[in-house]
Amino acid sequence: MPTYDVYADDPGDLLWQVPATGAARFNWEYDDGRERLLALYQKGKDKQWDGRRRIDWDLEVDPYDPLGTPEDAMALYGTPYWDRMSERERGDLRRHYASWQFSQFLHGEQGAMICAARIVESVPDMDAKFYSATQTMDEARHAEIYGRFLHQKVGMVYPINDNLQALLGDTLRDSRWDMPYLGMQVLIEGLALAAFGMIRDTTTKPLPRQILAYVMQDEARHVAFGRMALRDYYQQLTDAELREREEFVIEGCYLMRDRLRGVEVLENFGVPKAEAEELSERSEFLRLFRKLLFSRIVPCVKDIGLWGERLQRAYVDMGVLEMGDHNLDLLMSQDEEIAERLDAERFAREERERVAEVTDAVRAGADGD
Protein backbone atom coordinates (compact mmCIF):
# COMPACT_ATOMS: atom_id res chain seq x y z
CA MET A 1 0.00 0.00 0.00
CA PRO A 2 1.41 3.45 -0.89
CA THR A 3 2.55 5.45 2.13
CA TYR A 4 0.33 8.35 1.02
CA ASP A 5 -2.71 6.18 1.80
CA VAL A 6 -1.73 5.66 5.45
CA TYR A 7 -0.71 9.20 6.39
CA ALA A 8 -2.65 10.46 9.40
CA ASP A 9 -2.51 14.01 7.97
CA ASP A 10 -2.03 15.34 4.46
CA PRO A 11 1.76 15.37 3.91
CA GLY A 12 1.51 17.81 1.01
CA ASP A 13 4.03 17.38 -1.81
CA LEU A 14 5.67 13.99 -1.33
CA LEU A 15 8.95 15.25 -2.82
CA TRP A 16 10.84 17.83 -0.73
CA GLN A 17 13.68 19.46 -2.64
CA VAL A 18 16.40 21.26 -0.66
CA PRO A 19 18.75 23.38 -2.82
CA ALA A 20 22.30 22.33 -1.95
CA THR A 21 25.37 24.54 -1.88
CA GLY A 22 29.02 23.82 -1.29
CA ALA A 23 31.78 21.92 -3.05
CA ALA A 24 32.30 18.22 -3.72
CA ARG A 25 35.84 17.50 -2.52
CA PHE A 26 38.11 14.86 -4.00
CA ASN A 27 41.26 13.77 -2.20
CA TRP A 28 44.06 12.04 -4.13
CA GLU A 29 45.86 10.91 -0.93
CA TYR A 30 44.80 7.31 -0.35
CA ASP A 31 47.52 6.22 2.06
CA ASP A 32 46.46 5.56 5.66
CA GLY A 33 44.60 8.17 7.71
CA ARG A 34 43.66 8.70 11.33
CA GLU A 35 43.83 5.36 13.12
CA ARG A 36 40.73 6.10 15.22
CA LEU A 37 38.56 6.83 12.19
CA LEU A 38 39.92 3.90 10.21
CA ALA A 39 39.21 1.61 13.17
CA LEU A 40 35.66 2.96 13.26
CA TYR A 41 35.38 2.41 9.50
CA GLN A 42 36.46 -1.21 9.95
CA LYS A 43 33.90 -1.64 12.73
CA GLY A 44 31.26 -0.11 10.47
CA LYS A 45 32.03 -2.74 7.82
CA ASP A 46 32.12 -5.59 10.33
CA LYS A 47 28.81 -4.63 11.94
CA GLN A 48 26.64 -4.44 8.82
CA TRP A 49 23.42 -6.46 9.17
CA ASP A 50 20.22 -7.25 7.31
CA GLY A 51 17.03 -5.88 8.87
CA ARG A 52 14.95 -8.58 7.19
CA ARG A 53 16.91 -11.36 8.90
CA ARG A 54 18.13 -10.02 12.21
CA ILE A 55 14.73 -8.72 13.34
CA ASP A 56 11.93 -11.17 14.12
CA TRP A 57 9.15 -9.67 12.00
CA ASP A 58 6.82 -12.55 12.89
CA LEU A 59 6.31 -11.04 16.35
CA GLU A 60 2.78 -9.72 16.63
CA VAL A 61 2.08 -6.08 17.45
CA ASP A 62 -1.21 -4.70 18.73
CA PRO A 63 -1.61 -1.52 16.64
CA TYR A 64 -3.67 0.01 19.45
CA ASP A 65 -0.87 -0.51 21.95
CA PRO A 66 2.32 -0.90 19.88
CA LEU A 67 4.70 0.16 22.69
CA GLY A 68 2.88 -0.70 25.91
CA THR A 69 2.53 3.02 26.60
CA PRO A 70 1.33 3.75 30.18
CA GLU A 71 -1.73 5.98 30.51
CA ASP A 72 0.07 8.77 32.36
CA ALA A 73 2.56 9.11 29.49
CA MET A 74 -0.12 10.62 27.27
CA ALA A 75 -0.76 14.35 27.48
CA LEU A 76 -4.56 13.92 27.62
CA TYR A 77 -4.41 11.69 30.70
CA GLY A 78 -6.25 13.26 33.63
CA THR A 79 -8.09 15.79 31.45
CA PRO A 80 -11.79 15.95 30.52
CA TYR A 81 -10.81 14.76 27.04
CA TRP A 82 -9.43 11.55 28.55
CA ASP A 83 -12.46 11.03 30.79
CA ARG A 84 -14.80 11.20 27.79
CA MET A 85 -12.83 8.63 25.79
CA SER A 86 -13.85 4.99 25.42
CA GLU A 87 -11.20 2.28 25.80
CA ARG A 88 -11.07 1.94 22.02
CA GLU A 89 -10.52 5.68 21.62
CA ARG A 90 -7.70 5.55 24.18
CA GLY A 91 -6.17 2.71 22.20
CA ASP A 92 -6.48 4.81 19.06
CA LEU A 93 -4.63 7.61 20.88
CA ARG A 94 -1.80 5.20 21.74
CA ARG A 95 -1.66 4.17 18.08
CA HIS A 96 -1.42 7.78 16.94
CA TYR A 97 1.32 8.60 19.48
CA ALA A 98 3.38 5.56 18.47
CA SER A 99 2.87 6.39 14.81
CA TRP A 100 3.92 10.00 15.39
CA GLN A 101 7.07 9.00 17.30
CA PHE A 102 8.23 6.33 14.86
CA SER A 103 7.32 8.50 11.86
CA GLN A 104 9.68 11.21 13.11
CA PHE A 105 12.33 8.49 13.57
CA LEU A 106 11.69 7.39 9.98
CA HIS A 107 11.94 10.89 8.50
CA GLY A 108 15.02 11.61 10.63
CA GLU A 109 16.73 8.46 9.34
CA GLN A 110 16.13 9.51 5.74
CA GLY A 111 17.61 12.88 6.65
CA ALA A 112 20.60 11.11 8.23
CA MET A 113 21.08 9.03 5.08
CA ILE A 114 21.13 12.15 2.92
CA CYS A 115 23.46 14.00 5.32
CA ALA A 116 25.85 11.02 5.46
CA ALA A 117 25.95 10.96 1.65
CA ARG A 118 26.56 14.69 1.70
CA ILE A 119 29.48 14.20 4.09
CA VAL A 120 31.01 11.63 1.70
CA GLU A 121 30.80 14.28 -1.01
CA SER A 122 32.05 17.31 0.92
CA VAL A 123 34.42 16.21 3.71
CA PRO A 124 38.05 16.69 2.64
CA ASP A 125 39.61 13.68 4.41
CA MET A 126 39.53 10.23 2.82
CA ASP A 127 39.22 8.36 6.13
CA ALA A 128 36.07 10.35 6.92
CA LYS A 129 34.69 9.63 3.42
CA PHE A 130 35.23 5.91 4.01
CA TYR A 131 33.36 5.89 7.31
CA SER A 132 30.52 8.09 6.04
CA ALA A 133 29.94 5.62 3.22
CA THR A 134 29.24 2.87 5.79
CA GLN A 135 26.96 5.22 7.72
CA THR A 136 24.95 5.97 4.58
CA MET A 137 24.17 2.25 4.34
CA ASP A 138 23.32 2.10 8.06
CA GLU A 139 20.82 4.95 7.72
CA ALA A 140 19.21 3.36 4.66
CA ARG A 141 18.69 0.19 6.72
CA HIS A 142 17.16 2.17 9.59
CA ALA A 143 14.74 3.98 7.28
CA GLU A 144 13.77 0.63 5.75
CA ILE A 145 13.10 -0.87 9.20
CA TYR A 146 11.07 2.03 10.60
CA GLY A 147 9.08 2.23 7.38
CA ARG A 148 8.28 -1.47 7.55
CA PHE A 149 7.24 -1.26 11.20
CA LEU A 150 4.88 1.64 10.48
CA HIS A 151 3.40 0.08 7.35
CA GLN A 152 3.01 -3.51 8.53
CA LYS A 153 2.53 -3.25 12.29
CA VAL A 154 0.97 0.16 12.99
CA GLY A 155 -0.71 0.95 9.68
CA MET A 156 -0.31 4.71 10.03
CA VAL A 157 2.35 7.33 9.23
CA TYR A 158 2.59 10.98 10.27
CA PRO A 159 4.18 13.70 8.10
CA ILE A 160 7.52 15.14 9.15
CA ASN A 161 7.28 17.59 12.03
CA ASP A 162 7.84 21.23 11.01
CA ASN A 163 10.72 21.76 13.44
CA LEU A 164 12.56 18.62 12.39
CA GLN A 165 12.13 19.65 8.75
CA ALA A 166 13.45 23.14 9.52
CA LEU A 167 16.60 21.78 11.18
CA LEU A 168 17.19 19.33 8.33
CA GLY A 169 16.80 22.14 5.81
CA ASP A 170 19.21 24.42 7.68
CA THR A 171 21.74 21.58 7.91
CA LEU A 172 21.61 20.72 4.22
CA ARG A 173 21.58 24.28 2.89
CA ASP A 174 24.76 25.31 4.68
CA SER A 175 27.79 25.25 2.39
CA ARG A 176 30.32 24.54 5.16
CA TRP A 177 31.32 20.88 5.09
CA ASP A 178 31.21 20.42 8.87
CA MET A 179 27.56 21.47 9.23
CA PRO A 180 26.02 18.11 8.22
CA TYR A 181 28.18 16.61 10.99
CA LEU A 182 27.00 19.16 13.52
CA GLY A 183 23.33 19.22 12.53
CA MET A 184 22.91 15.51 11.99
CA GLN A 185 25.59 13.61 13.93
CA VAL A 186 25.41 15.76 17.04
CA LEU A 187 21.92 17.30 17.22
CA ILE A 188 19.45 15.09 15.34
CA GLU A 189 21.24 11.77 15.94
CA GLY A 190 22.01 12.66 19.55
CA LEU A 191 18.42 13.50 20.29
CA ALA A 192 17.17 10.44 18.41
CA LEU A 193 19.51 8.20 20.42
CA ALA A 194 18.09 9.46 23.68
CA ALA A 195 14.51 9.00 22.42
CA PHE A 196 15.31 5.50 21.14
CA GLY A 197 16.88 4.62 24.48
CA MET A 198 13.96 5.79 26.58
CA ILE A 199 11.49 3.74 24.54
CA ARG A 200 13.84 0.75 24.31
CA ASP A 201 14.21 0.66 28.09
CA THR A 202 10.50 1.16 28.91
CA THR A 203 8.55 -0.68 26.19
CA THR A 204 7.01 -4.01 27.11
CA LYS A 205 6.80 -5.09 23.47
CA PRO A 206 9.59 -7.28 22.02
CA LEU A 207 9.51 -6.13 18.37
CA PRO A 208 9.99 -2.38 18.92
CA ARG A 209 12.61 -3.22 21.57
CA GLN A 210 14.55 -5.29 19.03
CA ILE A 211 14.32 -2.56 16.41
CA LEU A 212 15.49 0.18 18.75
CA ALA A 213 18.30 -1.86 20.32
CA TYR A 214 19.80 -2.80 16.95
CA VAL A 215 19.45 0.69 15.48
CA MET A 216 21.10 2.17 18.58
CA GLN A 217 24.05 -0.17 18.17
CA ASP A 218 24.73 1.50 14.82
CA GLU A 219 24.00 5.01 16.07
CA ALA A 220 26.60 4.68 18.82
CA ARG A 221 29.25 4.47 16.08
CA HIS A 222 27.78 7.43 14.20
CA VAL A 223 27.94 9.77 17.17
CA ALA A 224 31.50 8.59 17.90
CA PHE A 225 32.43 9.44 14.31
CA GLY A 226 30.97 12.93 14.55
CA ARG A 227 32.78 13.58 17.83
CA MET A 228 36.15 12.52 16.44
CA ALA A 229 35.90 14.46 13.20
CA LEU A 230 34.52 17.67 14.71
CA ARG A 231 36.82 17.69 17.74
CA ASP A 232 39.82 17.56 15.42
CA TYR A 233 38.47 20.26 13.12
CA TYR A 234 37.14 22.67 15.75
CA GLN A 235 40.54 22.89 17.40
CA GLN A 236 41.63 24.78 14.27
CA LEU A 237 38.80 27.34 14.18
CA THR A 238 38.86 30.92 15.38
CA ASP A 239 36.69 32.11 18.26
CA ALA A 240 34.36 33.83 15.79
CA GLU A 241 33.94 30.62 13.79
CA LEU A 242 33.25 28.62 16.94
CA ARG A 243 30.60 31.16 18.02
CA GLU A 244 28.84 30.72 14.65
CA ARG A 245 28.62 26.98 15.28
CA GLU A 246 27.37 27.57 18.80
CA GLU A 247 24.59 29.80 17.48
CA PHE A 248 23.57 26.99 15.13
CA VAL A 249 23.54 24.54 18.07
CA ILE A 250 21.45 26.89 20.22
CA GLU A 251 18.84 27.40 17.51
CA GLY A 252 18.82 23.68 16.70
CA CYS A 253 18.35 22.65 20.33
CA TYR A 254 15.36 24.97 20.76
CA LEU A 255 13.87 23.59 17.54
CA MET A 256 14.35 20.01 18.73
CA ARG A 257 12.94 20.77 22.16
CA ASP A 258 9.82 22.25 20.59
CA ARG A 259 9.56 19.33 18.17
CA LEU A 260 8.72 16.93 20.98
CA ARG A 261 5.22 18.02 21.89
CA GLY A 262 3.25 15.77 19.55
CA VAL A 263 0.69 18.54 19.14
CA GLU A 264 -0.30 17.12 15.75
CA VAL A 265 -1.66 14.03 17.50
CA LEU A 266 -3.82 16.00 19.91
CA GLU A 267 -5.20 18.13 17.10
CA ASN A 268 -6.40 14.95 15.41
CA PHE A 269 -8.40 14.21 18.55
CA GLY A 270 -10.24 17.50 18.46
CA VAL A 271 -7.97 19.54 20.74
CA PRO A 272 -7.38 23.10 19.48
CA LYS A 273 -3.69 23.77 18.77
CA ALA A 274 -3.17 26.36 21.52
CA GLU A 275 -4.76 24.07 24.10
CA ALA A 276 -2.79 21.09 22.80
CA GLU A 277 0.45 23.02 23.28
CA GLU A 278 -0.59 23.98 26.81
CA LEU A 279 -1.53 20.39 27.73
CA SER A 280 1.79 19.14 26.39
CA GLU A 281 3.69 21.75 28.40
CA ARG A 282 1.83 20.75 31.57
CA SER A 283 2.48 17.02 31.15
CA GLU A 284 4.96 15.91 33.83
CA PHE A 285 5.97 12.88 31.76
CA LEU A 286 6.63 14.93 28.64
CA ARG A 287 8.64 17.50 30.60
CA LEU A 288 10.88 14.74 31.93
CA PHE A 289 11.04 13.11 28.51
CA ARG A 290 12.10 16.35 26.83
CA LYS A 291 14.78 17.02 29.42
CA LEU A 292 16.29 13.54 29.21
CA LEU A 293 16.39 13.75 25.43
CA PHE A 294 19.35 16.12 25.74
CA SER A 295 21.40 13.56 27.69
CA ARG A 296 23.31 12.65 24.51
CA ILE A 297 23.56 16.09 22.91
CA VAL A 298 24.94 18.24 25.75
CA PRO A 299 28.01 16.10 26.62
CA CYS A 300 28.79 15.71 22.90
CA VAL A 301 28.62 19.46 22.27
CA LYS A 302 30.92 20.04 25.23
CA ASP A 303 33.31 17.30 24.09
CA ILE A 304 33.80 18.73 20.57
CA GLY A 305 34.75 22.14 21.99
CA LEU A 306 31.55 24.18 21.70
CA TRP A 307 31.02 25.43 25.24
CA GLY A 308 30.85 29.22 25.11
CA GLU A 309 29.04 31.36 27.64
CA ARG A 310 25.96 31.97 25.50
CA LEU A 311 25.56 28.27 24.75
CA GLN A 312 25.84 27.42 28.43
CA ARG A 313 23.19 30.05 29.25
CA ALA A 314 20.85 28.45 26.70
CA TYR A 315 21.34 25.07 28.36
CA VAL A 316 20.61 26.63 31.75
CA ASP A 317 17.38 28.01 30.28
CA MET A 318 16.47 24.52 29.03
CA GLY A 319 17.40 22.99 32.39
CA VAL A 320 19.98 20.61 30.88
CA LEU A 321 23.38 22.19 31.61
CA GLU A 322 24.34 19.53 34.16
CA MET A 323 24.10 16.88 31.44
CA GLY A 324 27.40 18.16 30.06
CA ASP A 325 29.10 15.98 32.69
CA HIS A 326 27.46 12.74 31.53
CA ASN A 327 29.83 9.98 30.43
CA LEU A 328 29.00 9.66 26.72
CA ASP A 329 31.43 6.78 26.15
CA LEU A 330 29.72 4.76 28.88
CA LEU A 331 26.28 5.39 27.36
CA MET A 332 27.50 4.29 23.93
CA SER A 333 29.15 1.13 25.24
CA GLN A 334 25.92 0.24 27.06
CA ASP A 335 23.98 0.65 23.80
CA GLU A 336 26.25 -1.89 22.11
CA GLU A 337 26.11 -4.31 25.04
CA ILE A 338 22.30 -4.24 25.16
CA ALA A 339 22.07 -5.17 21.46
CA GLU A 340 24.62 -7.96 21.85
CA ARG A 341 22.85 -9.29 24.96
CA LEU A 342 19.51 -9.24 23.16
CA ASP A 343 21.05 -11.25 20.31
CA ALA A 344 22.53 -13.77 22.76
CA GLU A 345 19.20 -14.20 24.57
CA ARG A 346 17.28 -14.64 21.32
CA PHE A 347 19.70 -17.13 19.83
CA ALA A 348 19.91 -19.13 23.07
CA ARG A 349 16.10 -19.31 23.20
CA GLU A 350 15.90 -20.34 19.54
CA GLU A 351 18.54 -23.02 20.13
CA ARG A 352 16.58 -24.41 23.10
CA GLU A 353 13.42 -24.48 20.98
CA ARG A 354 15.26 -26.24 18.17
CA VAL A 355 16.68 -28.88 20.54
CA ALA A 356 13.22 -29.41 22.04
CA GLU A 357 11.73 -29.92 18.57
CA VAL A 358 14.41 -32.47 17.67
CA THR A 359 13.92 -34.28 21.00
CA ASP A 360 10.16 -34.42 20.47
CA ALA A 361 10.63 -35.75 16.94
CA VAL A 362 13.05 -38.44 18.16
CA ARG A 363 10.68 -39.40 20.97
CA ALA A 364 7.73 -39.55 18.56
CA GLY A 365 9.74 -41.78 16.27
CA ALA A 366 10.69 -44.10 19.12
CA ASP A 367 7.07 -44.35 20.25
CA GLY A 368 6.07 -45.21 16.69
CA ASP A 369 8.51 -48.12 16.69
N, C-alpha and C positions, 0 to 999 in steps of 0.2 A: 504494500500500500504506500503511495507517495506520502512523504512527510507532510506536505501541505494539507493533506486530508485529516491529519491528527493534531494540528496546531490548536491549542486552546484559545488563542487570539490570532487575529489576522497578522501574519508576519510582514505584510507589505511585499515589496520586490524581493524575490528569493535570491537575487544576485546583488551582493554589496561590493562595489568597486571602490578601492581606496587608492588614489593616485600616489605612486611611490616616487621618492626622490633619493638621491645619493648614488654613489658609484659602486659598480661591481669590481671587486679587487682580486686580481690574480697574483699569485706568489710563485716565482720560479725556483724558490729554495725548498727542496724536498727532503733535505737531510735532517733527521732527528727533529727536535723540538723540546718543549718543556716536559720533563719526565712526568710531572703530576697530571698534565692534560693527556699525554699519551697513555698513561696508565688508566685514566678514566675512559678514554676512547676504547682501549682493549676491553675494559669491563662492559662498556656499552655494547660491544660486539658479542661478548660472551653471554650477556644476559638477555638477548633477544628471545621473544617467545610468541606463540601463536594464540591469540585470544579465543579462537574457535576450539582449541584443544585443551588449554590449561584451565579454562573456566568451565564449570559444570553447568551448562545451559539447561540441563534437564530438571534442575531444581525449580520447584513451583514458586510463584510469587503471587500473593493476593494483591491485585491492583488497587484495592481500597485500603490496604495497609502494607505498602511495599517495604517500609523500613522499620516497622514496629514503633512508630512515633508515639510517644506518650502524649496524653491529652494536654498537659500543661505546657507542652512545647509549641502549641499553636496559639497564635496571637488572639484568636477569638475566644479562647477558653476563659470562662468566668464572666463573659459578657452576655447581654441579652440575645445577641445573635446566636451564641452557642446554645443557650437555653432553649431557643425555638427550634433548633435543628433536630431532626430524627437521627437515629444511628446510621442510617444509610447516607444521609447528608454529611454527617461527620466523617464517614469513610471516604466520601467524595472529596472532602476538604483535605484529608490525608493524601489522597491520590494527587490532587492538584499541587500540594506543597512538594511532594516527592518529585513530581514531574518538573516543577519549576527549578528545584535545586539541581537535578541531574541534567536538565536542559542547559542551565548556565555552565555546568561542567563540560557538556558536549560542545557548546559554542566556544568556550575558553580553550578546549583542546584543539579545535580547528585553528583558532588564533595562534596557539602555541606552535602548531605545525607550520603555519605560514611564517611566523617569526623565526623559527629555527632554520627554515629554508632561506630566509632573508639574511640570517647570520652567516650561513655558508657562502652566500654571494658577497657580503660586504666586509666581513672581518678580514683583516690583513694577514693573520698568522695561519699557516697551514695546519698546525696541530688543532687549532680551534675549529677550522673548517671540517677536519676529520670527525671531531666529536659531534659537531652540530648536525652532520649528516646522519649519525646514528640517532640523535634526538628527533630528527624529522620523522624517522620511521617509528620511533616510540609514540610520538604524538598522533600519527596516523592510526596506530593500533588503538590508542585510547579513545579517539573519536569514533572509531568503528565499534568499540565495545559499548560506550555510553549510548550511541545511536541504536544499537541492537537491544539494549536493556529497555530503552524508552519505547521503541516500536513493539517489541515482542512481549514485554512483561508489564508495562504500564499502559501503553496504548494512547499516550498523550505527550505532546511536546509543547513547550512554551517558546516564544520568540526570545531573541537575545535581549537582555536587560539594557536599557539606555546607557547606564553608567559604565557597564562593561564594554559596550560598543564604543563609547567615547574614549576610554583608555586605550583600547585596541587601535582605534583610529589615530590617536596622538602618537602612539608607539610606532606605527608603521609609516606615518607621514614624515617623521623626523629623519633628516638626511645623515645624522651622525651615526656611525656604525655601532656605537656602544648602546644606543637607546633601545633596540630590541632586547638586548640583554637585561637592561634595567627595568623596562616596562614589563617584559614577559617573565624572565627568569627570576627576578627578585619580587616584583609586586604581584602579578597575576598568579604565577606558579606558587609563590610563597603563601598567598592567601588561599589558593585552592588546596594546597597540602594540608593546611590547618583545618579547612572544612572537611576534606576527605577523612582526616584523622578523627575528628569528632564523631562523624557518622560511623566510621569503621568501628570505633571503640564503644559505641552505644547501641547500634542496630542489633536486633535479635534475629535478623533474617540472614541466612547463610550466603545467598547469591550476591546481594549488594556488598556484603563483607568481603567476599572473595574479590570482587571487582575492585573495590577500593584498596584492599591490601596489595594487590598485584600492581595496580597503577602507581601507588605510592612508592613501591620499590624502585620503579623507574624514575619517578620525580625526585627522589632523594639524590640521584646522580645529576639530574638537570640543575638543581639548585647549587650543588657542589661545583659544577662547571661554571655557572654564572659568577659565583663567589671568586673562584680562582682567576678567571679572566678579568673581571672588573677590578679586583684588588690590585692586580699587577698594573693595569692601565691607569687607574685613578691616582696611583702614587706619582704619576708623571704630570698630572694636570695642575693648572694654576688655581688659586683660591677662587677666582671669578668663575672658572669653568666648573669647579666643584659645587659652587652655590647654584649654578644653573641646574645641575643634576638634582640637587636637594629640592629646588622649587618643583621640579617634575615629580619627585617622590611625594612631596607634601600634597600636591594636587591629586596625584594618583591615589594616595591613601584615603583622602576624603571621598573621592569617587567610589572607591571600593567599600568603604564603610557604609556609604549611602546606598550601595547596590544591594545590601543584604536584608532589606526590609520585606521583600516578597509582597509588596503592595499590589502588584498585578493579580495575585491570587485572591486577595480579599475583595478587590474590585469585581472579580468574577462571581463573588458571592453576595453582591448587592451592597457592599460597603462603599460609600463615597470616598474618593481618593484622600481628601484631607483627613477624614476620620480614620481611614486605613493607616495613614502615616502615624497618626497619634496613637492608635492601638499598638502598632508595631514598636513605637518608642517606649510605650509603657510596659511592654512585655519583659518581665524579669529574665526569662529564658533567652529571649533574643538579645537583650543587652549583654548577658554573659557570653553568648555565642559570638556576637560581634567583637567583643573585647578579645576573646581567646583566638579569634581568627588572625590576629596580628602577632601571634607567638612565633611565627616563622619569619615574618617580614622584618620586624624591628631588629633582632640580633643580626640578621643578614646585612641590613643597611649599615649598621654600626661596624660590622666586620669589614665591609669593602671600603670604608673610609669616609662615608657620608654621615657626619655627626655634628653639623654646625648648630649654632645656638637657635636659629629659627626652626630648624627641623626638630630639635629637642622640645621646643615650646609647643610645636604642633602635636607631638606625641604626648606631652603633658595634657593638652586640651582633650585628646582622645582617651586619656587614661591608660596609656599603654607604655609609657616610658620605661618602666621597670623591666619590661620584657627584653630590653636590650642586653640584659645579663643572662638570658637563657642560653643553655649549652646546645647550640644548633647541631654540632657533630653528634652529640648523644641522641638527639631526636631523630636524626637521619639514620643512625645505626639501628635504632629501635624499629624504624619503618622497615628496614631490610630484614631484621630478625623476625618480625611478625609475619611477613610474607613467607619466609623460609619455614617457619614453624607451622604455618597453615598448610603448606605443601606437605610437610612431613606427616602431619595428622591425617590429611586426606589420603595420602598414599598408603599409610599404615592401615587405615580403615578399609580401603579398597582391597589391600592384600589379605586382610582377615576375612573379608567377604568372599574373596576368590577362593581361599583355602577352605572355607566352610562349604562353598558350592561343590568343590572337588570332593570333599569328604562325604557330603550327602550323596553325590553321584556314585561314589565307590560303595557306600553302604547300601544304596538302592540296588546296585548291581549284585552285591553279595546276597541280599535278601532274595533277589530273583533266582539266584542259583539254588 
